[in-house]
Amino acid sequence: MKSKDWKRGISFTILLMIFGMMLAVQFHTIQEPIVRDTRDMWQLREDLKKQQQLQVELSSEIRKYNEMLKTYEDEEDQNPETALKETLNILKEEAGLTEVKGSGITIKIDKLFSEELIGSQIQDISPELLKRLINELNSYGATDISIQGRRVINSTVIRDINGQTKMDNLSLHTFPIEIKVISENVEKLYNRMNASTTDEDFAIDNLSLFISNPEENITIPAYEDTIRVKNMKPIEAEKEGG
C-alpha cells in the first residue's frame, strides 16, 4: 500500500508542476517591461482593458484547471498514468506545443508603395505595430497565431534589436509577412478585422494589410523553441518512510 500511495503522490506532484509551469507560460505578456511610462490616456485605457480581460481569462483558467484536477483525482484510483498523460496532452495543446488545424484567416503585410516610388528605403515593420495587431486579433477571438510559419505564444517576445524587428530569434525584415490565424468564430474575426482601422496605422508606415476570406483548413505549427520559465524549481518528493 505504501508503495502505491508513494507512486500516486509522485504522479500528483508531477501534475501540479506541469500546471504551475503552463500557467506561468500562458500568462506572460508578449510585450517587454516598460522602463519609463510614456503612455498617453488612450494607451492607458487600452492597457487597463487588456488587464481586465486577462483577469477574466485567468479566473476562467483557474476554474478549468480545478475541474481537471478533480477529474484527475476521480480517475487516479482507476488509472493514474492515463489521467496524467491526458492532462499533459491538454496542457501541451494550450501552451502551443502541438500543431493546430482549424478555420481561420490569412493576413499578409506588404509594402504599400515601392522604394523607387517613394524615394527612400522601406523600414521593417515596427514591433509596436505588430504587437498591436496581435493584441487586436486576440481581442477578436483568435485562438492560435503564426507569423512567417512560426507559432506565437504568450511568452513570445517581439522587439527591436539593432534596428531590426525580431520575433524571438526570427528576423522580420522581408516582405510579404504572412500571418495565419485560427478562431472558433472565424466569421466574427473576419468581420471585426475588416471593420477595423488598423490598416490605416499600417498605411502610415507605408505598409498594406490584406485579409483573406475565411478559410476552412488553416494549419499552425507547434512552437519549436524551448519554453523557459524563471523562478520555478521542482520540489523534492518525500522519501518512502521519511
C-alpha positions in Angstrom: 0.0 0.0 0.0 2.8 2.4 0.9 4.4 1.8 -2.5 1.1 2.5 -4.3 0.5 5.7 -2.2 4.0 6.9 -2.9 3.6 6.4 -6.7 0.3 8.3 -6.6 2.0 11.1 -4.7 4.7 11.3 -7.3 2.1 11.4 -10.1 0.2 14.2 -8.4 3.3 16.2 -7.7 4.3 15.9 -11.4 0.8 17.1 -12.4 1.0 20.1 -10.1 4.4 21.0 -11.5 3.0 20.9 -15.0 0.1 23.1 -14.0 2.4 25.6 -12.5 4.7 25.8 -15.5 1.9 26.1 -18.0 0.1 28.8 -16.1 3.3 30.7 -15.8 3.9 30.4 -19.5 0.3 31.1 -20.5 0.1 34.5 -18.7 3.3 36.0 -19.7 2.9 39.1 -21.8 4.3 39.4 -25.3 5.4 43.0 -24.5 8.8 43.9 -23.0 8.8 45.5 -19.5 8.4 49.3 -19.7 11.2 51.1 -18.0 9.7 54.6 -18.2 6.0 55.1 -18.5 5.3 57.3 -21.6 1.8 56.1 -22.4 -0.9 58.6 -23.2 -4.5 58.4 -22.0 -5.6 56.2 -24.9 -2.8 53.7 -24.3 -3.6 53.6 -20.5 -7.2 52.8 -21.3 -6.2 50.1 -23.7 -3.8 48.6 -21.2 -6.5 48.7 -18.5 -8.9 46.9 -20.8 -6.3 44.2 -21.6 -5.6 43.7 -17.9 -9.3 43.4 -17.1 -9.6 40.8 -19.9 -6.6 39.0 -18.6 -8.1 38.8 -15.2 -11.3 37.3 -16.6 -9.2 34.8 -18.6 -7.1 33.9 -15.6 -10.3 33.2 -13.5 -11.6 31.0 -16.2 -8.4 29.1 -16.5 -8.3 28.5 -12.7 -11.8 27.1 -12.8 -10.9 24.9 -15.7 -7.7 23.6 -14.0 -9.7 22.9 -10.8 -12.1 20.8 -12.8 -9.2 19.0 -14.4 -7.7 18.3 -11.0 -11.0 16.9 -9.8 -11.2 14.7 -12.8 -7.7 13.5 -12.3 -8.4 12.7 -8.6 -11.5 10.8 -9.6 -9.6 8.7 -12.2 -6.4 8.3 -10.2 -7.6 5.1 -8.4 -8.5 3.5 -11.8 -5.6 4.5 -14.0 -3.4 7.4 -12.8 -0.9 7.1 -15.7 -3.7 7.5 -18.3 -5.1 10.5 -16.4 -1.7 12.1 -16.2 -1.0 11.6 -19.9 -4.4 13.1 -20.9 -3.8 16.1 -18.8 -0.3 16.6 -20.1 -1.6 16.5 -23.7 -4.3 19.1 -23.0 -1.7 21.4 -21.4 0.7 21.0 -24.3 -2.1 21.9 -26.7 -3.0 25.0 -24.8 0.7 26.1 -24.4 1.2 25.9 -28.2 3.4 22.8 -28.2 1.2 20.9 -30.7 0.2 21.5 -34.3 -3.3 23.0 -34.6 -5.7 22.9 -37.6 -9.0 24.7 -37.9 -10.9 27.6 -39.6 -9.3 31.0 -39.8 -7.9 33.7 -42.0 -4.6 34.6 -43.5 -3.2 38.1 -43.2 -0.4 39.4 -45.5 1.6 42.5 -44.7 3.4 44.0 -47.7 4.9 47.3 -49.0 2.3 49.8 -49.9 4.5 51.7 -52.4 7.9 50.6 -53.8 11.1 52.2 -52.6 11.6 53.6 -56.1 8.3 55.4 -56.0 8.7 57.0 -52.6 12.5 57.6 -53.0 13.6 56.1 -49.7 14.2 52.7 -48.1 11.2 51.0 -46.5 11.8 50.2 -42.9 10.9 46.9 -41.1 7.5 46.6 -39.6 7.8 48.2 -36.1 7.4 45.9 -33.0 4.7 48.2 -31.6 2.6 47.9 -34.8 2.9 44.1 -34.9 2.1 43.7 -31.2 -0.9 46.0 -31.6 -2.1 43.8 -34.4 -1.7 40.6 -32.4 -3.5 42.1 -29.4 -6.3 43.1 -31.7 -6.6 39.6 -33.2 -6.7 38.1 -29.7 -9.4 40.6 -28.6 -11.5 39.5 -31.6 -11.3 35.8 -30.7 -8.1 34.5 -32.2 -7.1 31.2 -30.5 -3.9 30.4 -32.4 -1.5 32.6 -34.4 1.6 32.1 -36.5 3.9 34.6 -38.2 6.1 33.5 -41.1 5.4 29.9 -40.2 6.4 30.4 -36.5 3.9 29.9 -33.7 3.1 32.8 -31.5 2.6 32.0 -27.8 2.1 34.2 -24.7 5.8 34.3 -23.9 6.8 35.3 -27.4 9.0 38.4 -27.5 8.7 40.9 -30.3 11.3 43.7 -30.1 13.7 45.8 -32.0 17.3 44.5 -31.9 19.9 46.8 -33.6 17.3 48.4 -35.8 15.8 45.1 -36.9 12.4 43.7 -35.7 12.6 40.2 -34.4 10.1 37.7 -33.0 12.1 35.7 -30.6 15.0 34.8 -32.9 13.2 35.2 -36.2 14.0 38.4 -38.1 11.0 40.1 -39.8 12.8 42.1 -42.5 11.4 40.5 -45.7 8.0 41.2 -47.3 5.4 39.9 -47.5 4.9 38.9 -43.9 2.3 36.1 -43.6 0.2 35.7 -40.5 -2.2 32.8 -40.1 -4.9 33.0 -37.5 -7.3 30.3 -36.2 -10.6 31.2 -34.4 -13.6 29.4 -33.0 -15.7 32.1 -34.6 -13.9 32.9 -37.8 -16.8 34.9 -39.3 -16.8 37.3 -36.3 -13.0 37.6 -36.5 -13.1 38.3 -40.2 -15.9 40.9 -39.9 -14.2 42.7 -37.0 -10.9 42.9 -38.7 -12.5 44.2 -41.9 -14.3 46.9 -39.9 -11.1 47.8 -38.0 -9.0 50.9 -38.8 -5.7 49.0 -38.3 -4.9 49.1 -42.0 -4.7 52.9 -41.6 -2.0 52.6 -39.0 -0.1 50.3 -41.4 -0.5 52.7 -44.3 1.2 55.4 -42.2 4.3 53.2 -42.2 3.9 52.5 -46.0 2.5 49.0 -45.4 -0.6 47.3 -46.7 -2.7 44.9 -44.8 -4.5 42.1 -46.8 -7.1 39.9 -45.0 -8.2 36.8 -46.8 -11.8 35.4 -46.8 -12.4 32.8 -44.1 -10.7 29.5 -44.8 -11.7 26.1 -43.6 -8.2 24.5 -43.4 -5.6 26.6 -41.6 -2.6 24.8 -40.2 -0.5 26.4 -37.4 2.7 24.6 -36.4 3.8 23.8 -32.9 6.1 26.2 -31.0 9.6 25.0 -31.8 11.8 26.7 -29.2 12.4 25.8 -25.6 10.0 27.4 -23.2 12.0 28.8 -20.3 10.2 29.5 -17.0 12.0 31.6 -14.4 11.7 31.5 -10.6 10.4 28.0 -10.5 12.0 24.8 -9.4 10.7 21.2 -8.8 10.1 20.2 -5.2 11.7 17.1 -3.9 9.3 14.2 -3.3 9.3 12.8 0.2 11.1 9.5 0.5 9.1 6.5 1.5 9.1 6.0 5.2 10.6 9.5 5.7 
